[in-house]
Amino acid sequence: MSTDWFFLKKGWFGKARAVGPLNEPDLLVRIERGEIAPETLLQSESKTRGRWIPMNRVGPAFKHWKKQHPETPA
């Protein structure tokens, strides 16, 4: 069973909107494309217990980001 993820995307005038639900492979693709950065807030009912937390606190997602961006300090 795949987990549904949401992330907050900044919009006009600094307003953020939730994007999702995404399955884990889709989430990783968006991390690879740079749509989701370490400070981007993520939410999953099962993984984050419904709380918004920065991507850099989600171990597997941040590990994937570091693999894609080895030259960038976190």
C-alpha positions in Angstrom: 0.0 0.0 0.0 1.4 3.4 -1.0 1.3 6.4 1.2 -0.5 9.6 0.0 1.7 12.7 0.4 0.9 16.3 0.1 3.2 19.3 -0.1 2.7 23.0 0.1 3.5 25.0 -3.0 3.9 28.8 -2.8 1.5 30.7 -5.0 0.6 34.3 -5.7 1.2 36.8 -2.9 2.9 34.3 -0.7 -0.2 32.1 -0.3 0.5 28.4 -0.2 -1.7 25.6 -1.5 -1.6 21.9 -0.9 -0.6 19.7 -3.8 -1.5 16.1 -3.8 -2.3 13.4 -3.1 0.9 11.9 -4.5 2.2 8.4 -4.1 5.8 7.9 -3.0 7.3 7.5 -6.6 5.6 10.7 -7.7 7.0 12.5 -4.6 10.5 11.3 -5.4 10.2 12.5 -9.0 9.1 16.0 -7.8 12.1 16.0 -5.5 14.4 15.2 -8.4 12.9 18.0 -10.5 13.5 20.5 -7.7 9.8 21.2 -7.1 10.3 20.0 -3.5 13.2 21.5 -1.6 14.4 20.6 2.0 12.4 23.4 3.5 9.1 22.4 1.7 6.4 21.3 4.0 5.2 17.7 3.5 2.2 15.9 5.1 1.1 12.2 5.1 -1.6 10.8 7.3 0.4 7.7 8.1 4.1 8.9 7.9 3.8 12.4 9.6 0.5 11.7 11.5 -1.2 14.4 9.5 1.2 17.2 10.6 3.1 19.5 8.2 6.8 19.0 8.6 9.8 20.1 6.5 11.0 17.6 3.9 14.5 17.6 5.5 12.9 15.9 8.5 11.5 13.0 6.4 14.5 10.7 6.3 14.0 8.8 3.0 12.9 11.9 1.1 15.8 13.9 2.4 18.2 11.1 1.6 16.9 11.0 -1.9 17.3 14.8 -2.2 20.9 14.6 -1.0 21.6 11.9 -3.6 20.3 14.2 -6.3 22.0 17.3 -5.0 25.4 16.1 -3.6 27.1 19.5 -4.1 24.4 21.5 -2.1 24.8 21.8 1.6 21.7 20.9 3.6 
